[in-house]
Amino acid sequence: MIPSVTPWRHLPVDLATAMRPQLGTTVGAVAGAVTEATPAFAGISDAKFDRDVHTAVEVALERFVDLVGTDEPALPPRFRAVFVALGAAEAREDRGPEVLLAALRTAARLLLRTASESLAGLRPVDTRELIDLADAVSAYVDELTAASTDGYAQQLREQAGEGDRRRRHLAELLLRGDGLAEAVETAATRVGWSDLGAVVPVLLPQDEARDARFRYGSDALVAERGRDAVLLLRAGARTTRTRLVEVLAGRSAVVGPALDWSRVPAAVRLAELTAETAGAGPGPVFVDDRLTALTLRGETGALAVLTDRRLAPLARLRPGQRDSLMSTLYAWLRHWGSRTEVAAELFVHPQTVSYRLGRLRELYGDALDDPAARFELLLVLARRLDHPVTPPPSRDPTS
């Protein structure tokens, strides 16, 4: 026998007569029982939530009573809207659909018990009537579930669309680089980037960018352009060189330097310049490996990044101390480590040079013995300090 699409038409009409006088009490009891039996609901202390649950139960019970003995559809639009809204609210509260389904299963059991006990209070109930009642309750709750699930899915789609729009907006602001700091930070907060700091840009073909973004989830933005796409990543533990090599393996990617969000356009520009000369390879190309070459080509953006990196150990020093150490380091590099020539150029005692070099060793460590690091320091300091040197006012060897 094929089940009826409106099994409530088989229910005895006196069921409605039996249930209607008790609806007020039943609604409160079912609403309380559903909340208590659903762990995710039990811990919610919110008057609006309680009212919403009470309203949903009231609509569900009253509509079921009205359906008894009819061929009407379970949920005409105005009734269905209540449960669509209920599902949407659950999605907005970031509760999984299984929570709502568990609540509806509890409601179904309580509805079946309430209906059978109400009818039995009037007269004896036979087995066929109980079977029909179970079929009707099951079909009815299926309709409630379908409406709630539709609302849940619709809300998720809307949130996803809004989320994508917000991420695109933030990506555009970062790439333009001309937005007010407050506007950019507000846009970042709306996509979950509450602490907006350094950003790593990655140039990728459009067909590879989306997949890479999903690997980074909420820590990534994608801006599609005419010829490629820019993946913007929040700098952190997941953007170390090792992790990037792992994620971008086999992709035609160029990884820009990690710079403050306000300098994203400069970082992207360096990635674009690197992409022009980078050959195809099995893994990503890193701008950090090309900064010296770009600087020698006259790219001021590369020099700025190189300067930040190489002078970072001196950043926390007092201005006067920092200037004296930079002058000493510059002279030491140009005179191939000759303390005598450094002292003569700077008009200081050789002991002063030794003291300063000891301090530089503490700050830079083995980098002062690395030919590549020494050359980069020479480039940076040449731009910063290439001016006539005048004698300092004091020759205190500890200065």
N, C-alpha and C positions, 0 to 999 in steps of 0.2 A: 504494500500500500504506500503510495507516494504521500509524504507529509504535506499538509496544507500550508500555504504561505500565510494564512491567517488562522492558526489553530485555536485562537481565543473564541472563534465563533461557535466552537463545540462546547464551550463552558456553560453551565446552567446559569440562567439569568438571576437566580436567587443568590448567587455568589456576590454580585455587586450589592444586593440588598444587605447581605451579611457583613460586607467589608466597609461600606460607606460610613456608618455611624462611628467606626473606630479609627478612621483615617487620621484624625488629629493626634491621637495617642500613638498610633502606629508609626507615623512619620518621625516623631521625636525618638522613639525607641530604635527604629532602624538606623536613623542618622547617627545616633550615639554608638550603636553596635558596630556599624561600618567603620567609624573613626577609631574605635578602640581595637578592632580586630586587624587594622591595617597599620603595621609598625611605622611606616613613613608618615602616616597621618596623626598617629597618637601623640607625637612629640610637638605638634604644631599648636602654638598658643596665639591664635589670631581670630578675632571676632568675625572678620570678613570671611575667612575660610570656613568657619562654622556655619555662617549664614548660607554660603554657597552650597555646602554639603546638604544642609537642611532643604534648600530650595530644590536641588536636584532630586533628592529622595521624594519630596512632596510632589513634584511634577511627575516623576516616574510612577508612583503609586496611584495618584489620581487618574493618570492616563490609562493605566492598566485596568482600573475599575471601569472606566468609560468604554473600554474595548470589549468587555465581557458580552458575549452573544452577538458580536457584530462582525462584519467583513471589512472593517476599516483598516487602512494601513497603520502600522504601529506608531509611527512618528511623523505626522504632518509637519510641514516646515517650521512652524513656530515652536513646536515641541522639540523637534530635532535640533534646533538652534541652541537650546539649553545645554545639550550634551556635547555638541560641537564646541561650544564655548568652554565647557568643563575640560575637555581634552586639551584645548589650546592653553588653558590656564596651567595645566600640569606641565606642558612643554615650557612655558615661560618660567615656571618655578624650577626648571631643570630636574624634574623628577621623571624617572624612566616610565615607559608605558606599562611595564609590568605592575607598577603600583596601582594605577587606575584599574587594570584588569583584575587584580586581586580584590579591590574594593567592590567591583561589580559582581564578582563571584559570591562574595559574602552577601551582597544585597539580594542576589538571586535565591540563595538558600533561605534567607529571612522572608522574602516574598512568598516563596512556596509554603513555608511553614505557617505564615500569617493567613494566607488564603485558605489552606486546608483546615486550619483550626477554626477560622471564622465560619466556614461552611458546615463543619461538624457541629458547631454550636447551634445551628438551626435544625439539622436533621442528620440521619445516618448518611455516610458517604460511601459509595461503592468503589470497587477497584478501577473500573473504567473511568470514572470521574477523576480519580487521583492521577491516572495516566494522562488523561487529557489536560489536567491542570499542570502537570510537570512539563508536557510538551509546550503548552502555551507560555509558561514562565520562561522556559529555555529559549524559545524563539524570540520572545519579547526582549529578554536581556541581550540576546545576540544583536538585536537592532540598536539597543543602547550602546553596546560595545562598538559597533560599526561607526555610529555617529561620533562617539568620543575619540576613536582612533583616527577618523578623518580630521577632526579638529586638531588633534595632536600633530598629525603629519602636515597639515596646512600651516600650522604655526612654525614648525621646523623649517619648512620651505621659505616662509616669510623671513624668519630670523637668518637663514643662510643667505638669502638675497640681500638683506640689509647688512649683514656682516661683510659680504663681498663688496658691497658698495662702499662701506666704511674703510675697508682695507685698500681699495683702489684710490679712495680720496687721500688717505695718508701717504700712499706711495707717490701720488702726484705731487703732494706738498713737499715731500722729501726730495724728489727729483728736481723740482723747480728751484728749491732753495731760497725762495723769496717770501716765504710765509712768515707771519709774526710768530714769535716763539710760543706765545700763549695759545694761538690757534693750532699750531702743530702739536703741542703737548696735549691739548684737549682731544684732537683727532686720534692721537696715540692711545690715550686712556680709553677711548671708545672701542678700540680693538684689543684691549688687554695689555697694552704696552705702557703700564703705569710709570715705569722708570726708564724713560727714553734716554739712552746713552749712545754708545758707539754702534755703528751699523756697517755691515760688510756687504758690498754690492757684488753680484755675480752676473756676468753676461752669459746668456744661454740662447740656443735656438728656441723659438716659441714652442715647438712640439716637445721640448724637454723640460721647460720651465715649470709647468703645472705639476708634473710628477715630482720634481725636486722640491717644490713648495710643500706638497703633502708630506714629504719626509720630515719637514721641519714644523709642520702644523701651524699653530698660532704664532710661532716665532718668525714667520716669513710672510713677505708681501711679494706680489708679482705685478709688474707693469709691462704690458705688452707694447712693443713698438713696431714700426713698419718692417724692420729687417730682423729683429731679435726681441728678446725679452730681458728685463732686469729683475733678478731675484734679490730682494733686500732682506738681509738676515740680522736679527738682533745679535750683537757680538756677545760671546759667552763661551761656556764650556763646550757647546755644540758647534762652535765655529773655529775650533783650533785647526791648525793645518792638517793634522792627522785625521780628524773627523771629516773635514771637507774633502780630502783626497778619497776617503772611503765612500762618501755619499755621491761624489761627482765622478767617480771612476767610469771611464768609457764615454764621458760626455765632452762635448766641445765647449768647455767652460773657461772663462777668464775671471779670476777672483781678484777683486779690487782690495785696497787696503782698508783695514778697520779704522774708521774715523768717526769723530763726533757727528751726530745726526745733522748738524748744521753744515757739514762739509761733504754731504753725500754727492752733490753735483761734481765736486772736485775728484772724489774717489771714482765716480763713474767715468769721468773724462780720462783718468789715467788708465782705467780698464779698457776703454775704447782705443786709446793709443797703443796699448799693449796688444790688443786684438789685431791691430793692423799689421803687426810684424810677427805675431806668434804663429808658429807652424802647427799643423794638426798633430795631435799626439794622443796616447792612450788615456791621459788623465788631465786634470785642470792645470791651467797656467796661472801663476801667481804674480800679480803686479809687484809684490814685495821683492821678487827676484830681479826685477827690471828697473828698480828705482834709480840706480846709478846710471844706467844707460840712458834713461829718460832725462835725468838731470844734465848729462853731458850734451844732450840734444837741445838743451835750453828750456826744458819744461819746468816752469817755476812751481807748478803744483807738486811735481815729484821732489823738487828741492825742499819744499815746505814739509812734506812728509818725512823726508830723510833727516831734515833738521830736527823735527820733533823726536824722532826715534833716537838719533845719536846724541842729542843734548839732554835727553830725559834724565840721566843720572845727576845732572847739575841743576835740575829744575827747582829743588827745594832749598838751595843755598841762598844766602843773602846776595843781593845784586853785586856788591863790591867784590865779594869772595868769588862769585861765579865769573865775573869779568877777568879777574886775575888768573883763575885756573884755565879759562878758555884761551887767553893770550899765551900762557905758558905751554899749553898743549899744542897750539898752532905752531909756535916757534919750534917746539921739540920735534914735531912731525916734519917740518921743513928742513931742520938741521940734523935729521937722522939720529936724534937722541943725544947730541953733543950738549952737555950741560954748560960748557964754557961758552959756546956760541949763543945758546939761549940766554944765558945771563948777560952777555954783552948786548944782545939785541934789546932785552927788556930793561937794561940798566938796573939790574938787581944783583945781589950777591949769589954766587953759585950755591951756597947753602940754602938760600930761599928757593932756588930752582929745585933742589933735592927735596925740600919739604913739600913743595907743591906737587911734584911728581909722585911722591908717596901718597898724597891725598888722592890724586887722580887714579893711582893703582887701586886704592880702596873703593873708589866709585865705579871704575870700569872693569876691573879684574883682568881676565885673559883677553878681553877685546882689544887691549892695547898691543897685543902680540899677533893679532889676526890681520894679515895684509889687507883683506877686503874691508874690514872695519876701519883700519887706519886710513885707507884711501877715502872712504865715505866721510870720516871725520875731517879729513883735509878739505874735501869739497865743501862741506858745511861751514867749516870755520873760515875758509877763504872768502866765502860770501859774507859771513857775519863780521869778520875782523880785518878785512883787507883795507887798512888805513894806516897812516903814519903813526908810529909808536912814540909816545913822549914819556920822559922819566916820571915815575910815580913820586909823590911827595915824601915818601918814607922808604927806608931800606931795612926795616925791621925784618930779620930773617924768618920770623914766624908769621908774617902777614900773608 
